[in-house]
Amino acid sequence: MVDVTDDPEIPDMGNLSEPLRRALGDRYLTYALSTITDRALPDARDGLKPVHRRILYTMRTLKLEPNGPFRKCAKITGEVMGNYHPHGDQAIYDALARLAQDFAMRYPLVDGQGNFGNIDGDNPAAARYTEARSTAAAFALMDGLTEDAVDFRPNYDGSEHEPVVLPAAFPNLLANGSSGIAVGMATNIPPHNIDELVGACLHLIKTPDARDETLLNYIPGPDFPTGGVLVESRAGIAEAYRTGRGAMRVRARWQVEDLGRGQWQIVVTEIPYQVPKSKLIEKVAELITARKIPILADIRDESAEDVRIVLEPRARTVEPSVLMETLFRQSDLETRFSLNMNVLIDGKTPKVCSLKEVLRAFLDHRREVLQRRSQHRLDKIANRLEVLEGYLIAFLNLDRVIEIIRTEDQPKPVMMAEFQLSDVQAEAILNMRLRSLRKLEEIELRRERDDLVGEAEDLTALLADEALQWDRITDQLREVRKTFGAKATGGARRTLIAEAPEAEEVPLEAMIEREPITVVCSKMGWIRAMKGHIALDSELKFKDGDGPAYIFHAETTDKVLLFGANGRFYTLPASNLPGGRGMGEPVRLIVDLPNEVEPLALFVHRPGRRLIVASSAGDGFVVPEDEVVAQTRAGKQVLNLKPGVVAVACKAVRGDHVATVGRNKKVLIFPLAELPEMTRGKGVRLQKVPASSAPLDPSASGLSDVTTFDLADGLSWKDPAGRTRTETALDDWIGKRAGAGRMAPRGFPRDTRFNGGDGL
């Protein structure tokens, strides 16, 4: 006797082992395949995922026909979950609810009664409150289920059978679209118009080798249930359909509404597909609050059954097209729909298909359905003809048949032996009613037999001839077009196809109404914009311990530049500055000015002007003001600084000479022509200043200030009493650039700043 447990060739079935890497790989692969084929990707033939297919089939078994009664969605969900789809009831109900949403489905497959959600993004009511039944489109997808049109398979526990795929009278995959995320792959297919899809199918039947570009003559683009305007170029759409991947821009549809007396407003009547209206309005309202669209004053939602979003411009001088182009760039009034036609071919193999391949898969499926239904009908006719032949034999020998039935204990085998009847024929004769023995019934039987023989000949010819099959499919597609096409209710195209507009940059001045303002910035960095040009010496309120630092006149179309001690320039649109009713906002919240960096200058940007910048190390240069305008909150680095060095001055260039002063009160004057003009850098040495004896305190020594002036007019500064003094005899301080300079004239400010540090 051999102990098999000692045999190394026979594994221990109670304790099997395998490498962890292989075990995880096998199990994850199984999970991935299940997700791809049974959950996320639709079948190219009927355009449905298993959950949707099971919902429709369950509604058919519950006899929820388009003209029949409604049933509670909780009942439908329970039947689907219990019989075919062993997953969460909420997931099933969410899928059912989406099939009923006319803003999500171009051709809804469920007729819902109750709250099934809305375009605002609200969720449907609970399943116990809503009711549903099938639509005509859903029944068109299932036409032929009882005629062996498709294969059936056992459900998850073997107690029921479900269809592997639906017969699908129309290309539902493209008609209603689909989206899903699997493991390592995803799909996103937009809805299309059935009338156009049928036209493309008919062309493909006539010309099987048709080019992809030719199909665009029939299908110019998606047809979204929410309408909108498709603004993608024809070449872009053609490439997306050819490769199965791409993106298409969809815009809201709008119109200008005249209010009289020169007033107007914009009304948006259709929004892009899959954009919740409430979130769209909320986003635009945030843009208005943040003053990112200064020419837009307000947005209102006046929608009822239809979409009506009202946009009010800030002024009637605003161009409607300029306002809408700005909104298209900054909000979801324009979106990009990503096309990814990744589908299951024959229900098994995932593949990214072109438009032609998807239509081809549908047509091949329709041909198979036609063949199976025809063969099923042939089999039914053969069975019926067998019975009819038995009936006719009984009529020809009626007296003898009656005699056998009356006298024989087992009439069936006797009749089969005497009249050469089959078991089916003998059973049918025995089950015949007495009223069927009348002469008129014999005539009807002969007429029925002749009709069935003719029908069987036609079906046999159909199955033998491919051309006849495509002719029959063509007739079926034309019937679909009559039912769901452009002339049917709701069948006309909803999405307008327009030329792709050229992307034009709208200047800030075109978006903002020009109004005078007074910019006020405190010593602690709180900035605000007062309406109008107020007197610059007006008394203003500030926080305790704070006071004025900068105050100047500007306009809402201006840009305000801020120069920091870190050598960076920051740009603040004047229209975005906080209002003057309060104390304003910290400027550090508007731009990314570090807390340890002090602002050195705040002024209105004047195009074409030149600035002179300098550092505490005595270096500096001239920079065109147009080159310092920053496009981001982080600002733009212009003056490069070494560690321990800070920027000390930024002045507008006015005159032909430069005056510099150090912390040691030595002044140097030299011609402006000796300074280079740069866009960024450390610059050149302006004045030789002593190195700092305290590295952590750059202000202890080094350069203090710089200014420019006309030598003929003299150098001006404010004395300690606040009076302006002008010195014209400057020969003692004129020297070469990078010199050490001489002590300042008597009465020079103690803070060693020209013009009292008033900036520009």
C-alpha positions in Angstrom: 0.0 0.0 0.0 1.4 3.4 -1.1 1.0 6.5 0.9 0.2 9.1 -1.7 1.0 11.9 0.7 4.7 10.9 0.5 4.7 11.0 -3.3 6.1 14.4 -4.5 4.3 14.0 -7.8 0.9 14.3 -6.2 0.1 17.7 -4.6 -1.6 18.0 -1.3 -5.1 19.2 -2.2 -5.7 20.5 1.2 -2.7 22.8 1.2 -1.9 24.1 -2.3 0.7 26.8 -2.7 1.8 29.1 -5.6 3.9 32.2 -5.9 2.2 35.3 -4.6 3.0 37.3 -7.8 1.3 34.7 -10.0 -1.7 34.3 -7.7 -2.3 38.1 -7.6 -1.8 38.4 -11.3 -4.3 35.6 -12.1 -6.9 36.9 -9.7 -6.6 40.6 -10.8 -6.7 39.5 -14.5 -10.0 37.7 -13.8 -11.4 40.7 -12.0 -10.2 43.0 -14.9 -11.8 40.9 -17.5 -15.1 40.7 -15.5 -15.1 44.5 -15.2 -14.4 45.0 -18.9 -16.9 42.6 -20.4 -19.7 42.5 -17.7 -19.8 46.0 -16.4 -18.1 49.0 -18.1 -17.9 48.5 -21.9 -21.0 48.3 -24.1 -21.7 45.7 -26.8 -21.2 47.0 -30.3 -24.3 45.1 -31.5 -27.0 46.5 -29.2 -25.1 49.3 -27.5 -26.0 48.1 -24.0 -24.1 47.0 -20.9 -25.3 44.0 -19.0 -27.2 46.0 -16.4 -29.1 48.0 -19.0 -29.9 44.8 -21.0 -31.2 43.1 -17.9 -33.4 46.0 -16.9 -35.0 46.1 -20.3 -35.5 42.3 -20.4 -37.0 42.3 -16.9 -39.5 45.1 -17.9 -40.5 43.0 -20.9 -41.1 39.9 -18.7 -43.2 42.1 -16.4 -45.2 43.2 -19.5 -44.4 46.9 -19.1 -45.3 47.8 -22.6 -45.2 51.4 -24.0 -49.0 51.7 -23.8 -49.4 49.6 -20.7 -49.5 50.4 -17.0 -46.6 51.7 -15.0 -45.0 49.7 -12.2 -43.0 50.8 -9.2 -39.3 51.1 -9.9 -38.6 49.3 -6.6 -40.4 46.3 -8.1 -38.4 46.4 -11.3 -35.1 46.9 -9.4 -35.9 44.0 -7.1 -36.7 41.7 -10.0 -33.5 42.7 -11.9 -31.4 42.2 -8.8 -33.0 38.9 -7.7 -33.2 37.2 -11.1 -30.3 38.5 -13.3 -28.0 41.2 -11.7 -26.7 40.3 -8.2 -25.4 43.8 -7.4 -26.6 46.7 -5.3 -30.1 47.9 -5.8 -29.0 51.5 -5.8 -26.6 50.9 -8.7 -29.4 49.2 -10.6 -31.9 52.0 -9.9 -29.3 54.6 -11.0 -28.9 52.8 -14.3 -32.7 52.6 -14.7 -33.2 56.3 -13.9 -30.6 57.3 -16.5 -32.5 55.4 -19.2 -35.5 57.6 -18.4 -33.7 61.0 -18.4 -34.5 62.8 -21.7 -31.5 65.2 -21.0 -29.1 62.2 -20.8 -30.6 59.8 -23.4 -31.2 61.0 -26.9 -33.9 58.3 -27.3 -35.0 57.3 -23.7 -35.5 53.5 -23.2 -37.6 53.9 -20.1 -40.8 56.0 -19.7 -40.6 57.4 -16.2 -43.4 58.7 -14.0 -42.2 60.8 -11.1 -39.0 62.6 -10.2 -36.2 61.1 -12.2 -33.8 64.0 -11.7 -33.3 67.1 -13.8 -30.8 69.0 -15.8 -29.8 70.9 -12.7 -28.0 67.8 -11.4 -30.6 66.9 -8.8 -30.9 63.2 -8.0 -34.0 61.1 -8.7 -36.5 60.3 -6.0 -36.2 57.0 -4.2 -37.3 53.9 -6.2 -40.4 53.5 -4.0 -41.8 56.8 -5.2 -41.2 56.5 -9.0 -42.8 54.3 -11.6 -41.7 53.2 -15.1 -42.5 51.3 -18.2 -40.8 50.6 -21.5 -40.7 53.0 -24.5 -41.2 52.2 -28.1 -37.5 52.5 -28.6 -36.8 49.8 -26.0 -39.3 47.4 -27.5 -37.7 48.0 -30.9 -34.4 46.8 -29.4 -36.1 43.6 -28.2 -38.2 42.8 -31.3 -37.5 39.2 -32.1 -36.5 37.9 -28.7 -39.2 35.2 -28.8 -38.2 34.1 -32.3 -34.7 32.7 -31.5 -33.1 35.9 -32.8 -30.3 35.8 -30.2 -28.7 33.3 -27.9 -29.8 32.9 -24.2 -27.7 31.9 -21.3 -28.4 30.8 -17.7 -28.5 33.6 -15.1 -26.0 33.7 -12.2 -27.7 30.9 -10.3 -29.1 28.9 -13.2 -32.7 29.4 -12.3 -33.5 31.7 -15.2 -32.3 32.5 -18.7 -31.3 35.9 -20.1 -30.4 37.1 -23.6 -26.7 37.4 -24.4 -27.5 40.4 -26.6 -30.7 42.1 -27.8 -31.8 42.0 -31.5 -31.6 45.8 -31.7 -33.6 47.2 -34.6 -31.5 50.4 -34.7 -27.8 51.2 -33.9 -28.4 52.0 -30.2 -24.7 52.3 -29.4 -24.4 55.5 -31.5 -28.0 56.6 -31.0 -27.8 56.9 -27.3 -24.1 56.8 -26.7 -22.3 55.3 -23.7 -19.7 55.9 -21.1 -17.8 53.8 -18.7 -14.5 53.2 -17.0 -13.0 49.7 -16.9 -9.6 48.4 -15.7 -7.0 50.1 -17.9 -9.5 51.3 -20.5 -12.5 53.5 -20.8 -15.2 54.4 -23.3 -17.1 57.6 -24.1 -19.4 57.7 -27.1 -21.7 60.6 -27.8 -25.4 60.3 -28.9 -26.3 60.6 -32.6 -29.5 61.1 -34.6 -31.2 57.9 -35.7 -32.3 59.4 -39.1 -28.7 60.2 -39.9 -27.5 56.8 -38.6 -30.0 55.0 -40.8 -28.9 57.0 -43.8 -25.3 55.9 -43.1 -26.3 52.3 -42.7 -28.2 52.3 -46.0 -25.2 53.8 -47.7 -22.9 51.2 -46.2 -25.2 48.4 -47.4 -25.0 49.7 -50.9 -21.3 50.5 -50.7 -19.6 48.1 -48.2 -16.2 49.6 -48.9 -17.3 53.2 -48.4 -14.6 55.6 -47.1 -14.8 56.9 -43.6 -15.0 60.5 -44.8 -18.0 59.7 -47.0 -20.0 58.7 -43.9 -19.8 62.3 -42.7 -22.2 63.3 -45.5 -24.8 61.3 -43.6 -23.5 61.7 -40.0 -22.1 65.2 -39.7 -21.5 64.9 -36.0 -23.1 64.0 -32.6 -26.7 65.0 -31.8 -26.9 65.7 -28.1 -30.2 65.5 -26.2 -29.6 69.0 -24.7 -28.9 70.5 -28.1 -26.1 73.1 -28.2 -23.8 74.0 -31.0 -21.0 71.8 -32.2 -18.1 74.0 -33.2 -15.5 71.5 -34.1 -14.1 71.6 -37.7 -15.2 68.9 -40.2 -11.6 67.7 -40.5 -11.4 67.2 -36.7 -14.7 65.3 -36.6 -13.6 63.2 -39.5 -10.3 62.3 -37.8 -12.1 61.4 -34.6 -14.6 59.1 -36.4 -11.8 57.5 -38.4 -9.6 56.7 -35.4 -12.2 56.2 -32.8 -10.6 58.8 -30.5 -10.7 62.6 -30.4 -12.5 65.6 -28.8 -15.3 67.8 -30.0 -16.1 71.3 -28.7 -19.7 71.9 -27.8 -21.1 75.4 -27.0 -24.3 76.7 -25.5 -26.9 78.2 -27.8 -27.7 81.8 -27.1 -29.5 84.8 -28.5 -29.7 88.5 -27.8 -33.0 89.8 -26.4 -33.9 93.4 -27.1 -35.3 95.2 -24.0 -35.9 98.6 -25.7 -34.3 101.9 -25.2 -30.9 100.5 -26.2 -31.0 97.9 -23.4 -30.4 94.2 -24.1 -29.7 90.9 -22.5 -28.4 87.5 -23.5 -30.6 84.4 -23.1 -29.0 81.0 -23.2 -31.6 78.4 -24.3 -29.4 75.3 -24.6 -26.3 74.2 -22.6 -23.6 71.6 -23.4 -24.3 67.9 -22.9 -23.7 66.5 -19.3 -23.2 70.0 -17.8 -25.5 70.5 -14.7 -27.3 73.8 -15.1 -27.1 74.7 -11.4 -23.3 74.2 -11.2 -22.9 76.1 -14.5 -24.7 79.1 -13.1 -22.8 78.9 -9.8 -19.5 78.9 -11.6 -20.5 82.0 -13.7 -21.7 83.7 -10.5 -18.3 83.1 -8.9 -16.6 84.6 -11.9 -18.8 87.7 -11.5 -18.0 87.9 -7.8 -14.2 87.5 -8.4 -14.5 90.2 -11.2 -12.9 87.9 -13.7 -15.6 89.0 -16.2 -16.0 92.7 -15.5 -18.4 93.3 -18.4 -20.9 90.8 -17.0 -23.2 92.3 -14.3 -25.5 89.4 -13.3 -26.8 86.0 -14.2 -30.3 84.7 -13.5 -32.0 81.3 -14.0 -35.5 81.8 -15.4 -35.9 78.2 -16.6 -39.2 76.3 -16.4 -39.7 73.3 -18.6 -37.1 74.7 -21.0 -33.7 76.2 -20.3 -33.6 80.0 -20.0 -30.4 81.5 -18.5 -30.3 85.3 -18.6 -27.0 87.2 -18.7 -27.0 90.9 -18.0 -24.1 93.0 -19.4 -22.7 95.8 -17.2 -23.1 98.3 -19.9 -25.0 98.4 -23.2 -21.8 99.4 -25.0 -20.5 95.9 -24.5 -20.4 93.7 -27.6 -22.6 90.5 -27.1 -20.1 88.4 -29.0 -17.2 89.6 -26.9 -19.1 88.8 -23.7 -20.0 85.3 -24.9 -16.5 84.5 -26.2 -15.2 85.4 -22.7 -17.7 83.2 -21.0 -16.9 80.3 -23.4 -13.3 80.5 -22.4 -13.8 80.7 -18.7 -17.0 78.6 -18.0 -18.7 75.4 -18.9 -20.8 77.2 -21.5 -18.2 75.5 -23.8 -17.0 72.0 -23.1 -14.9 69.4 -24.9 -16.5 66.0 -25.3 -13.8 63.4 -25.5 -14.6 60.6 -28.0 -13.4 57.1 -27.2 -15.3 54.4 -29.1 -13.9 51.5 -27.1 -16.5 48.7 -27.4 -16.9 45.0 -27.2 -16.9 43.3 -30.6 -19.1 40.2 -30.5 -19.5 40.8 -26.8 -16.0 39.5 -26.0 -13.2 41.5 -27.4 -12.6 45.2 -26.5 -11.5 47.4 -29.4 -11.3 51.0 -30.2 -13.5 51.2 -33.4 -14.0 53.7 -36.1 -17.5 54.9 -37.0 -17.5 52.6 -40.0 -16.5 49.6 -37.8 -19.3 50.3 -35.3 -21.9 50.5 -38.1 -20.5 47.4 -39.7 -20.8 45.5 -36.4 -24.5 46.6 -36.1 -25.3 45.6 -39.7 -23.6 42.2 -39.4 -25.6 41.6 -36.2 -28.9 42.6 -38.0 -28.1 40.1 -40.7 -27.5 37.3 -38.2 -30.8 38.3 -36.4 -32.6 38.1 -39.8 -31.2 34.7 -40.6 -32.0 33.3 -37.2 -35.6 34.7 -37.2 -36.1 33.4 -40.7 -34.9 29.9 -39.8 -37.0 30.0 -36.7 -40.0 30.9 -38.8 -39.2 28.1 -41.3 -39.1 25.6 -38.4 -42.4 26.8 -37.2 -43.9 26.5 -40.6 -42.6 23.0 -41.0 -44.2 22.0 -37.8 -47.5 23.6 -38.7 -47.5 22.0 -42.2 -47.0 18.6 -40.6 -50.0 19.2 -38.5 -52.1 20.5 -41.4 -51.2 17.5 -43.5 -52.5 15.3 -40.7 -55.7 17.3 -40.5 -56.3 17.0 -44.2 -55.8 13.2 -44.1 -58.3 13.1 -41.3 -60.9 15.0 -43.4 -60.4 12.7 -46.3 -60.9 9.6 -44.1 -63.3 11.2 -41.6 -65.7 8.3 -41.1 -62.8 5.8 -40.6 -61.1 8.1 -38.2 -64.2 8.5 -36.1 -64.7 4.7 -36.2 -61.2 4.1 -34.9 -61.6 6.6 -32.1 -65.0 5.1 -31.0 -64.0 1.4 -31.2 -60.3 1.2 -30.4 -58.9 1.3 -26.9 -55.6 2.8 -28.2 -56.7 4.7 -31.3 -53.4 6.6 -31.7 -51.1 3.7 -32.9 -53.9 2.3 -35.1 -54.3 5.6 -36.9 -50.5 6.0 -37.2 -50.3 2.5 -38.8 -53.3 2.8 -41.1 -52.7 6.3 -42.5 -48.9 6.6 -42.1 -49.2 9.5 -39.6 -46.5 10.8 -37.4 -46.9 11.0 -33.7 -47.4 14.8 -33.9 -50.1 14.4 -36.5 -52.0 11.6 -34.7 -51.9 13.7 -31.4 -53.2 16.7 -33.3 -56.1 14.7 -34.8 -57.1 13.3 -31.4 -57.1 16.8 -29.9 -59.2 18.2 -32.7 -62.6 19.8 -31.6 -65.8 18.5 -33.1 -66.7 21.9 -34.5 -63.6 21.7 -36.6 -65.1 18.8 -38.6 -67.3 21.1 -40.7 -66.6 21.5 -44.4 -65.6 25.2 -44.1 -62.8 24.2 -41.8 -61.3 22.0 -44.5 -61.2 24.9 -46.9 -59.5 27.1 -44.4 -56.9 24.4 -43.7 -56.1 24.1 -47.4 -55.8 27.8 -47.8 -53.5 28.0 -44.7 -51.3 25.2 -46.1 -50.9 26.9 -49.4 -50.0 30.2 -47.7 -47.5 28.6 -45.5 -45.9 26.7 -48.4 -45.5 30.0 -50.2 -44.0 31.7 -47.2 -41.6 28.8 -46.7 -40.4 29.1 -50.3 -39.8 32.9 -49.8 -37.9 32.3 -46.5 -35.8 29.5 -48.1 -34.9 31.9 -51.0 -34.1 34.6 -48.5 -31.7 32.4 -46.5 -30.0 31.4 -49.7 -29.5 34.9 -51.2 -27.3 37.5 -49.4 -28.7 40.3 -51.6 -32.2 39.5 -50.6 -31.2 39.6 -47.0 -29.7 43.1 -47.3 -32.9 44.2 -49.2 -35.0 43.0 -46.2 -32.6 44.8 -43.7 -32.9 47.9 -45.8 -36.7 47.7 -45.6 -36.5 47.2 -41.8 -34.2 50.3 -41.4 -36.6 52.4 -43.5 -39.4 51.4 -41.1 -37.2 52.4 -38.2 -36.6 55.8 -39.9 -40.4 56.3 -40.2 -40.8 55.6 -36.5 -37.9 57.4 -35.0 -36.5 59.6 -37.8 -36.5 63.3 -38.5 -40.2 63.4 -39.2 -41.2 61.7 -36.0 -41.9 63.5 -32.8 -38.6 64.6 -31.3 -36.6 63.0 -34.1 -35.2 66.2 -35.7 -31.6 67.1 -35.1 -31.1 69.2 -31.9 -27.4 70.0 -32.0 -26.5 72.7 -34.5 -23.3 72.2 -36.4 -21.4 75.5 -37.0 -18.0 76.5 -38.3 -15.2 76.5 -35.7 -14.7 80.1 -34.6 -11.3 81.6 -34.6 -9.9 82.0 -31.1 -9.4 85.7 -30.7 -7.8 87.2 -27.6 -10.2 89.8 -26.2 -8.3 92.7 -24.7 -9.0 93.6 -21.1 -10.1 97.1 -22.2 -12.8 95.7 -24.3 -14.2 93.8 -21.4 -14.2 96.6 -18.9 -16.3 99.8 -18.8 -13.9 102.7 -18.3 -14.6 104.5 -15.0 -12.4 106.8 -12.9 -11.2 105.3 -9.5 -8.8 106.3 -6.8 -6.4 103.6 -5.6 -5.5 103.7 -2.0 -2.9 101.4 -0.3 -2.1 101.6 3.4 1.3 101.2 5.1 0.2 97.7 6.2 -0.6 96.7 2.6 -4.4 97.0 2.6 -5.5 98.1 -0.9 -8.9 99.4 -2.2 -10.3 101.3 -5.1 -12.6 104.3 -4.4 -15.1 105.3 -7.1 -14.3 108.5 -8.9 -11.2 110.8 -8.7 -11.3 112.1 -5.1 -8.8 114.7 -3.8 -5.5 113.0 -3.0 -5.3 114.8 0.3 -8.7 113.6 1.5 -9.0 112.2 4.9 -9.6 108.4 4.7 -10.3 105.8 7.3 -7.7 103.1 8.1 -7.3 100.4 10.6 -5.9 101.3 14.0 -2.2 101.8 13.8 -2.3 102.0 10.0 -2.1 105.0 7.6 -1.8 106.0 4.0 1.2 104.8 1.9 0.1 105.3 -1.7 -2.9 107.2 -3.2 -3.3 108.0 -6.9 -5.9 108.4 -9.6 -6.5 105.6 -12.2 -9.2 104.1 -14.4 -10.9 100.7 -14.2 -9.1 99.7 -17.5 -5.7 100.4 -16.1 -3.1 97.9 -14.7 -1.5 98.7 -11.4 2.1 97.6 -11.0 3.7 96.7 -7.6 7.5 96.5 -7.2 8.7 94.5 -4.2 12.0 94.4 -2.3 12.6 91.0 -3.8 13.1 92.6 -7.3 9.7 91.2 -8.7 7.0 93.2 -10.4 3.4 92.2 -9.7 0.4 93.2 -11.8 -3.1 94.0 -10.4 -5.9 94.8 -12.8 -7.6 97.9 -11.5 -11.0 96.5 -12.2 -10.3 93.6 -9.8 -9.3 95.7 -6.8 -11.7 95.6 -3.9 -14.3 98.4 -3.5 -13.7 101.4 -1.3 -16.6 101.0 1.1 -14.5 99.0 3.6 -10.8 98.9 4.4 -10.1 96.8 1.3 -8.1 93.6 1.2 -4.4 92.8 1.9 -2.5 93.1 -1.3 -0.7 89.9 -0.4 -4.0 88.0 -0.9 -4.3 89.4 -4.5 -0.7 88.6 -5.6 1.8 86.2 -4.2 3.9 88.8 -2.4 5.8 87.0 0.4 5.2 88.2 3.9 8.8 89.2 4.5 9.0 91.3 1.3 8.1 95.0 1.5 6.4 96.8 -1.4 8.6 99.6 -2.7 6.5 101.2 -5.4 2.8 101.1 -6.5 1.8 102.9 -9.6 -0.4 102.9 -12.8 1.2 101.1 -15.8 1.9 103.5 -18.6 2.8 101.7 -21.9 6.0 102.9 -23.5 7.4 104.4 -20.3 10.9 103.4 -18.9 11.8 102.6 -15.3 15.0 102.6 -13.4 15.5 100.0 -10.7 18.3 99.7 -8.2 19.5 97.3 -5.4 21.1 98.0 -2.1 24.4 96.7 -3.5 24.5 99.8 -5.7 23.5 98.0 -9.0 20.7 98.9 -11.3 19.6 99.4 -14.9 16.8 100.9 -17.1 13.9 98.6 -18.1 11.0 99.2 -20.5 7.8 99.3 -18.4 6.0 97.1 -21.0 8.5 94.3 -20.1 7.7 94.2 -16.4 3.9 93.4 -16.7 3.3 90.0 -15.1 0.7 87.5 -16.3 0.4 85.5 -13.1 0.0 86.1 -9.4 3.6 85.0 -8.9 4.8 88.2 -10.6 7.8 88.6 -12.8 11.5 88.7 -11.7 13.2 91.7 -13.2 16.0 92.7 -10.8 18.2 89.8 -9.9 19.5 89.9 -6.3 22.2 88.0 -4.4 21.5 86.8 -0.8 21.5 89.6 1.6 20.7 92.2 -1.1 17.3 93.8 -1.6 15.8 96.2 -4.1 15.6 99.8 -2.9 14.1 101.9 -5.7 11.9 101.9 -8.8 11.4 105.2 -10.5 10.1 106.5 -13.8 12.8 107.8 -16.1 12.4 111.6 -16.6 15.4 113.6 -17.7 18.9 113.1 -18.9 20.8 112.5 -15.6 20.7 110.0 -12.8 21.2 110.8 -9.1 22.0 108.2 -6.5 22.4 108.4 -2.7 23.8 105.9 -0.3 23.1 105.3 3.3 26.3 107.1 4.1 24.6 110.3 2.6 27.0 110.5 -0.3 25.4 111.6 -3.6 26.5 110.8 -7.1 25.2 112.3 -10.4 26.1 110.9 -13.8 24.5 110.9 -17.3 21.6 108.6 -18.0 23.2 107.4 -21.2 25.8 105.5 -19.1 23.1 103.1 -17.9 22.2 100.1 -20.1 18.6 99.2 -21.0 17.7 95.6 -20.0 14.7 93.4 -19.4 16.2 91.4 -16.6 19.5 91.1 -14.7 21.6 92.4 -11.9 22.5 95.6 -13.8 25.7 97.6 -13.6 27.3 99.5 -10.7 25.5 102.8 -10.1 27.5 104.0 -7.1 30.2 102.5 -5.0 28.8 102.0 -1.6 30.3 100.4 1.5 29.5 96.8 2.1 27.0 96.0 4.8 28.4 95.5 8.3 25.2 93.7 9.3 24.3 91.0 6.7 20.9 90.4 8.3 20.0 94.1 7.9 20.6 95.2 4.3 19.2 98.7 5.2 22.2 99.4 7.5 24.4 100.4 4.6 24.5 100.3 0.8 22.5 102.3 -1.8 19.5 104.2 -0.4 17.7 105.8 -3.4 17.9 106.7 -7.1 16.1 109.2 -9.3 16.4 110.8 -12.7 16.1 114.5 -13.6 17.0 117.1 -16.2 20.3 118.7 -15.3 19.2 122.1 -16.6 16.3 122.1 -14.2 18.3 121.0 -11.2 17.9 118.3 -8.6 14.9 118.6 -6.2 14.2 117.0 -2.8 12.1 117.7 0.2 13.8 119.1 3.3 12.9 118.0 6.9 10.2 120.7 7.0 8.4 119.2 3.9 9.4 122.0 1.6 10.7 121.3 -1.9 14.3 122.5 -2.5 16.0 122.6 -5.8 19.8 122.6 -6.3 21.1 123.7 -9.7 24.8 124.0 -8.8 25.6 120.3 -9.0 29.2 120.3 -10.3 30.6 119.0 -7.0 28.4 115.8 -7.3 28.7 115.1 -11.0 31.1 112.2 -11.7 31.6 108.9 -13.5 29.1 106.0 -13.0 30.2 103.7 -10.2 32.0 106.5 -8.3 31.8 106.9 -4.5 30.1 110.4 -4.7 30.3 113.3 -2.2 28.4 114.2 0.9 24.9 115.5 0.2 24.1 119.2 0.3 23.0 120.8 3.5 19.3 120.3 4.2 19.2 116.9 2.4 16.5 114.5 4.0 17.7 112.4 6.9 16.1 109.3 5.5 18.4 109.7 2.4 15.4 109.5 0.0 14.7 111.8 -2.9 11.2 113.2 -3.0 10.4 111.9 0.5 10.0 108.4 -0.7 6.8 109.1 -2.6 7.5 106.4 -5.2 7.1 107.4 -8.9 
